[in-house]
Amino acid sequence: MSVGSSLCAMVQLSLLWCFCPPSMAQSKVVSAPRQSIVRKLWEMEVPNDWVDKGSDQYKTHMMSGDGSKGFYCATWKLESLVKDSSEASAIQKMKSAGEVGRKGAKGYHWEKLSETRSTASGVTRYEEDYLDHYHRCRTKTLVLISHGFVLRADFQDYAFSTLKVSNAVFDPLITSCRLR
């Protein structure tokens, strides 16, 4: 499987959960003890009740204990992701994969909430945030590029109620996520 097709497959799988989410209770803002997830190329802190749904050294899928939230994370070598090894090309490829996934979501109407790009301390950071109000599904993507590696994390809120509730879960995850 090519890098491009594996990227599109990952994005489509992460968005598929929005279309067919597991049954869940209404999500709440809860401050929970955290656990560190450490992989070969990255690390992140997640609440203790989050469960690994399928991982290896390059990709990870975890879900909250109540099934209302989750994330998919994968890493690539920059040179294997884009021919010119440029960060701009890698970000464009990630944006395109997200667009393909959202367009494949028949009946969904995604509103872009935000899109940001910055570089600091040798790390390029790209984030995009989308919401489907009718299906109460939010997807937020984080891309980190540093030292020739690319990380893409897709955070999913399958029971979106408000940005405050969703951000209370996502912000600590996104803030703690880093390439090693």
N, C-alpha and C positions, 0 to 999 in steps of 0.2 A: 504494500500500500504506500502510495507516495505521501510526502509530508503534507501537501495541499489537501489530498483527500482525507488524511487522518485528522487534519485540523477541522475541515468541514464536518466530518463525522462527529467529532467531539462537540462542536457547537450545536449541531442538530440534536444530539443526544441530550445536551443540557437543556435545550429549549423544549424537547419532547416532554420533559417533566412538567412544563407549564401547561401543555395541552392535555396531559393525562396525569395530573398530580395524584399522589397517594391521598387517601382520606386523612383528614387532619382536623384538629380543633382550631378554634380561633387563636391566632398567634398573640402573645403578650410580651411586653417588655419585662425581661427577667435578667437580673444580674446573677450569673452562674460562675462557679469555679471553672477555671480554664485548664486545658491541657495543651502541651506543645506538640505540634505535628512537625517532625523533622524528616525531610527527604534529602536525597543526594544533593540537589541543587537549590532547594528552597526550604523555608520554614514559616509556620504560622501558628498562632494560638487560637484555639476553638473552645467553645463551652464543653465541659466534661460529658454532657449527654449526647454529643454528636457521635455518630456511628459511621465507620468506614464501610462504604458500599462497594468497594472495588478499587484497589490501588496497586501500583507497582512503583519502581523508582522514578518513572517519568510522568505518570498521571495518577490523579487521586480524585475520588468521588466520595463525598461525605454528606450526611443528612442530619438535621437536628433530630432530637429524640422524638418530637411530636410529628415529624415529617413535613412541617410547614416551610422549612428553609433548607437550602443545600448549596453545595458548590462543587464545581469540576475544576481541576487545575492540571495543567500539562506544561511541560518544558521542551524546548528544542534548542539545538545549536543554531545560532543566527545564520551561519553559512549554509546549513541544510534547509532552512526555511525559505530564504530568498537568495537568488543567484548573485545579486550584487552586494550581499552582506550589509546593506544599509539599514539603519534603524527606521528611517522613513518608509522604506519598502516593507519592512516587517510590520509596522503599524498599519499600513494600508492593507496588507494581506489579512491582518486580524480584523480590521473594519469590514472588509469584503466578506469574510467568513461569517461575521455576525449578521450582515445584511442578507446573505443567502439563507441563514437559519431563520431569521424573522420573516422573510418573504415566503418561506416554506410553511409557515404557520397559518394555514388557511382559516379565515374567520377572525383572525387576531388583528388588532389595529394598534400598533406600537407608537406611543408618543415618546419622542426623545426628551428626556428631562435634562440631561447635561452631557457635555463632551469636553474633556480637558486633556492637555498634553503639557508636560514640563520635564525639565532635566535639572538634576541637582546631585552633587557628589558622585558623578559618574553613572547615575541611574536615570534612564529615560522612563517616564511613567505616562501611560495613557489610560484614561478611564472613559467609559461611556455608560449611560444609564437610560433604560427604557422601561415603560410601563404600559400595560394593557389594562385600562380601567374596568372594562366589562368583565374580563376573566380574572381580575384581581391578581395579576401576575406581573412581577417586576424582575428584570434581569439587569445586573450591573456587571460590567466587564472591567477587569484590571489587567493591564499589560505592563510588565517590567522588563527592561532590556539593559543588560550590563555584562561587561567582560565576555562578549560573544555568545551570551545565552538569552533566551526569550522565555518568559513565563506568561501564561495566560490563565487567569482565574475568572470563571463565570459564576457569579453569585445569584441564586434564584430565591425569590420569595413567592411561594405558591399560594399564600393566603394573605396577600397584601391588604393592609387596612389603612395605614397612614405612613408617610415618610418618616415621621418620628419613631414609630415602632420598628419599621424596617431598618432604619439607620442605626438604631440602638443595637441591633444584631450585626449588621454589615460593617459599620465603621471600625469597631475593634478588630474584626477579621482583616479588613483591608489595611489598616494601620500596622498590624503585626506581620503582614505578609512581606517577605523579603527574599531576594536571591542570596545564596550563601557564597 
